[in-house]
Amino acid sequence: AEAFAALAPWSGDGDALRALDPPDAPAVDTWRGTLSALAARRSGHLDRLREAETLQRGQQARCDALHASAGTLGDAGTAALRAARDAAWQAHLAVLDRASAAAFEERMRTVDTQDELRLARAHDLAELRSLSVALADTQAQIARQRELLAETEADLVRLRSEIDHRTPPALRPDAEGDLGAALRRLELWCRH
């Protein structure tokens, strides 16, 4: 009776017990080792994912702050001002009058002022470029950790499927239950 109690939640008599064909102890040991390795892998990927997401938030905040303080000093803003200057030059060449000369001069001064500000803020702009590259790298790391985590989850599903396939229905783990606890129960079966 005590031996039957150790086999809970299974219940039945000696004939039902003899009819079961539980997996052998080495198979259960292998599954436990695989589960332990997969759990460690999963934990590592989750830790690295959290670290990368935290790093990304910090990098993004610094980029946003530098963008806000740089205003049009960034590469895109400067390119737009230079394009406007070049368009004013072409317009001036087409008509060669005072109004077009004044418009071109205004655009040229705007670009000159922008260039002076960029030179004064060269450190911030360099940091912004560097942060942008680092942010892209961090985003790639996040994507990779998510891929690795998905692979690990798929490996856990395959392990559960293998255990289900090689274990009698009465001894199978619950579909969403704790696989480690199910393997401990199977170990008890192997000893009895």
DOLOZA-130540 format. One record per atom (N, C-alpha, C): residue in three letters; x negated, y, z negated. Coordinates in steps of 0.05 Angstrom, whole numbers, plus 5000, padded with zeros to 4 digits. Each point is the difference from the previous one (the first is absolute). Example, Ala and Ser with C-alpha at 12.3 -4.5 7.8 and 13.67 -1.06 7.14 Angstrom:
REM DOLOZA-130540
ALA473648864844/ALA501850245000/ALA498250245000/SER500750215014/SER498450244999/SER501550224986/
REM end
This chain:
REM DOLOZA-130540
ALA498449765000/ALA501650245000/ALA498350255000/GLU497850004985/GLU498250234999/GLU498750045027/ALA499349795014/ALA498850025026/ALA502050125020/PHE502549924998/PHE502150115018/PHE500450304994/ALA499950074974/ALA500450294993/ALA497750175012/ALA497649895003/ALA497850155011/ALA500450065030/LEU501849855012/LEU500550035029/LEU502250205006/ALA501050144980/ALA502250195004/ALA499050225020/PRO501650105016/PRO502950005000/PRO501249755014/TRP498249835011/TRP501149755013/TRP501449844979/SER502049865008/SER501449814982/SER500749765016/GLY500049784987/GLY500749755014/GLY499149764983/ASP500349775011/ASP499249764985/ASP497449895013/GLY499249774990/GLY497549885009/GLY500049925029/ASP502349915010/ASP500249935028/ASP499750255018/ALA501350214992/ALA499750255015/ALA497250105000/LEU498749974977/LEU497250094997/LEU498249845018/ARG500449735001/ARG498349835017/ARG500550065029/ALA502350105007/ALA500650065028/ALA498650265010/LEU499350164981/LEU498650255008/LEU497149945008/ASP499050145019/ASP497249975009/ASP498650274997/PRO499250084976/PRO498850264997/PRO497250015013/PRO499150245006/PRO497350015011/PRO497949924980/ASP497749915009/ASP498049914981/ASP498550244987/ALA498649944979/ALA498650214984/ALA498050155017/PRO498449885018/PRO498250165016/PRO501450205018/ALA502349925011/ALA501550195017/ALA500950244984/VAL501149954976/VAL500950224983/VAL497750174992/ASP497749884993/ASP497650164993/ASP499150185024/THR500149895024/THR499350165024/THR501950235003/TRP502649944996/TRP502050225003/TRP499650224979/ARG499449914976/ARG499550204979/ARG497650175006/GLY497949875010/GLY497650155008/GLY500650205022/THR501549915020/THR500750175022/THR501850234991/LEU501949944983/LEU501850214989/LEU498350204984/SER498149914984/SER498450184984/SER498350185019/ALA498849895021/ALA498450165019/ALA501850205014/LEU502449915008/LEU501850195014/LEU500950224982/ALA500649934975/ALA500850214981/ALA497850204995/ALA497549914999/ALA497750184996/ALA499750175025/ARG500349885024/ARG499850165025/ARG502150215001/ARG502549924993/ARG502250195001/ARG499550234981/SER499249934976/SER499450214980/SER497850195010/GLY497949895012/GLY497950175010/GLY500950195022/HIS501749895018/HIS501050175022/HIS501950224989/LEU501649934980/LEU501850204988/LEU498350224986/ASP497949914986/ASP498350204987/ASP498750195020/ARG498849885021/ARG498750175021/ARG502050175014/LEU502449905004/LEU502150165013/LEU500850244983/ARG500349954974/ARG500750224981/ARG497750215000/GLU497649904999/GLU497750194999/GLU499950175026/ALA500449875023/ALA499950145025/ALA502350205003/GLU502449924990/GLU502250195001/GLU499650244982/THR498849954977/THR499350234982/THR497950185013/LEU498049885012/LEU498050155014/LEU501250175022/GLN501849875015/GLN501450135023/GLN501550254990/ARG501549974978/ARG501550234989/ARG498150234993/GLY497849944988/GLY498150214993/GLY498850135025/GLN499249845019/GLN498950115025/GLN502050175014/GLN502549905001/GLN502150155014/GLN500550274986/ALA500050004974/ALA500550254985/ALA497750205005/ARG497549905001/ARG497850185006/ARG500250115028/CYS500749825019/CYS500350095028/CYS502250215002/ASP502249954987/ASP502350195000/ASP499150274988/ALA498550004978/ALA499150244988/ALA498150155018/LEU498249865013/LEU498150135018/LEU501450115024/HIS502049855011/HIS501650105022/HIS501450264992/ALA501249994977/ALA501550244991/ALA498250244997/SER497649964989/SER498250234996/SER498750085026/ALA499649825019/ALA498750065025/ALA501950135019/GLY502649954998/GLY501950125018/GLY499349935029/THR499650205017/THR499449955028/THR497049965004/LEU498549984978/LEU497149965003/LEU499349725010/GLY501849824999/GLY499449735009/GLY499549995029/ASP499049775009/ASP499349975028/ASP502350055019/ALA502449904993/ALA502350045018/ALA500850295001/GLY500050144978/GLY500750285000/GLY498050175016/THR497549934997/THR497950155015/THR500349945030/ALA500549755007/ALA500349945028/ALA502450155012/ALA502250034985/ALA502350145010/ALA499350305004/LEU498550124981/LEU499350285003/LEU498150045025/ARG498249815004/ARG498250025023/ARG501549975026/ALA501949825000/ALA501749965024/ALA501550265006/ALA501150134980/ALA501450255004/ALA498150225010/ARG497650004990/ARG498050195009/ARG499349955030/ASP499749755007/ASP499349935028/ASP502350075018/ALA502549964991/ALA502350085016/ALA500150305004/ALA499450154979/ALA500050295002/ALA497850095019/TRP497749875000/TRP497950075019/TRP500949955029/GLN501249775005/GLN501049945027/GLN502150215008/ALA501750074982/ALA502150215006/ALA498650275007/HIS498050064985/HIS498550255004/HIS498650005028/LEU498849775006/LEU498749985026/LEU501950035023/ALA502549924996/ALA502050015021/ALA500950295006/VAL500150174979/VAL501050275004/VAL498050224995/LEU498049954984/LEU497950204993/LEU501150284994/ASP501850014981/ASP501050264990/ASP499550034971/ARG500650234989/ARG499550064971/ARG501649814982/ALA502549955006/ALA501749844983/ALA498949714998/SER499149895023/SER498949734999/SER497350004986/ALA498550215004/ALA497450024986/ALA500450024970/ALA502050154991/ALA500650034972/ALA501049734988/ALA501649865015/ALA501049744990/ALA497749804998/PHE498250005020/PHE497749824998/PHE498250084977/GLU499550264997/GLU498350094977/GLU501249914973/GLU502650034998/GLU501349924975/GLU499649704995/ARG500349845020/ARG499749714998/ARG497049934994/MET498250145013/MET497249954995/MET499250074972/ARG501050224989/ARG499450084973/ARG501249794980/THR502449915006/THR501249794983/THR498349764999/VAL498949915023/VAL498349765001/VAL497450064985/ASP498850245004/ASP497650084985/ASP500449994970/THR502250114991/THR500750014972/THR500349714989/GLN501349845016/GLN500449724993/GLN497349864998/ASP498250045019/ASP497449884999/ASP498450084976/GLU500250264992/GLU498650104976/GLU501149864975/LEU502749984999/LEU501249864977/LEU499249714999/ARG499949875024/ARG499349725001/ARG497149964990/LEU498350195008/LEU497249984992/LEU499850034969/ALA501550194990/ALA500150044970/ALA501149764986/ARG501849865013/ARG501449774987/ARG499049735011/ALA497650005012/ALA498949765013/ALA499949764981/HIS499450054975/HIS499949784981/HIS502849874997/ASP502050174997/ASP502849904997/ASP500849845025/LEU499450115023/LEU500749875025/LEU498549735003/ALA497550004992/ALA498549745001/ALA501249804981/GLU500850104977/GLU501349824980/GLU502649895011/LEU501550185014/LEU502649925011/LEU499649785021/ARG498050045017/ARG499449795021/ARG499249744987/SER498350024980/SER499049764986/SER502349864986/LEU501750164987/LEU502349884986/LEU502049875020/SER500350125023/SER501749895021/SER499049725009/VAL497449985003/VAL498849745007/VAL500449804978/ALA499450094975/ALA500349824977/ALA502949914997/LEU501950185004/LEU502849944998/LEU500849795021/ALA499050035024/ALA500649805021/ALA498949734992/ASP497550004989/ASP498849754991/ASP501649874977/THR500950174981/THR501649894978/THR502649895010/GLN501350135019/GLN502549905012/GLN499549735013/ALA497749975013/ALA499449745012/ALA499549794979/GLN498850074978/GLN499649814977/GLN502749914989/ILE501850204997/ILE502749934990/ILE501449815019/ALA499950055025/ALA501249825020/ALA498849724998/ARG497449994997/ARG498649744999/ARG500849854974/GLN500150144978/GLN500849874975/GLN502949895002/ARG501750155013/ARG502849915004/ARG500049755017/GLU498349995021/GLU499849765017/GLU499149764984/LEU497850044984/LEU498949794984/LEU502049904979/LEU501550194989/LEU502149934980/LEU502249835013/ALA500850085024/ALA502049845015/ALA499049725007/GLU497449985007/GLU498949745005/GLU500049834975/THR499350124978/THR500049854974/THR502849914993/GLU502050185004/GLU502849924994/GLU500849775018/ALA499250015026/ALA500649785018/ALA498749744991/ASP497550024990/ASP498749764989/ASP501549894976/LEU501050174983/LEU501649914977/LEU502649865009/VAL501250115021/VAL502449875011/VAL499349725011/ARG497749985014/ARG499149745011/ARG499549814977/LEU498750094979/LEU499549824977/LEU502649904988/ARG501950184996/ARG502649914989/ARG501349805019/SER499850055026/SER501249815019/SER498649734999/GLU497450004997/GLU498549754998/GLU500849854975/ILE500350144978/ILE500849874975/ILE502849895003/ASP501850165012/ASP502849905004/ASP500049755017/HIS498350005021/HIS500049785019/HIS499049744987/ARG498150034981/ARG498749764988/ARG501149934973/THR502150144991/THR501249954974/THR502949915003/PRO500849804985/PRO502849915001/PRO501950234993/PRO502450015012/PRO501850224995/PRO500550064970/ALA500249794984/ALA500650044972/ALA497750144985/LEU497650005011/LEU497750124987/LEU499050265013/ARG501350085021/ARG499150245015/ARG500450254983/PRO498250195004/PRO500350264987/PRO502450155011/ASP501150184983/ASP502250175010/ASP498950165023/ALA501850075019/ALA499250155024/ALA498550264993/GLU500950144980/GLU498750254992/GLU498849994973/GLY499949764988/GLY499049974973/GLY497050024998/ASP499049994976/ASP497150024994/ASP498649755010/LEU498450025020/LEU498749775011/LEU498049884981/GLY498750174984/GLY498149904979/GLY501449824980/ALA502450104991/ALA501549844980/ALA500949735013/ALA500850015025/ALA500849765014/ALA497749805002/LEU497650105005/LEU497749825002/LEU499349894972/ARG500450154979/ARG499549894973/ARG502049774994/ARG502550045009/ARG501949784997/ARG499249755016/LEU499050055024/LEU499149775016/LEU497749864987/GLU498250154987/GLU497849884985/GLU501049814979/LEU502150094985/LEU501249834980/LEU501049745012/TRP501250025023/TRP501149765014/TRP497749825007/CYS497850115008/CYS497749835008/CYS498949854976/ARG500250114976/ARG499049874976/ARG501949794989/HIS502650015007/HIS501949824989/HIS500649785018/
REM end
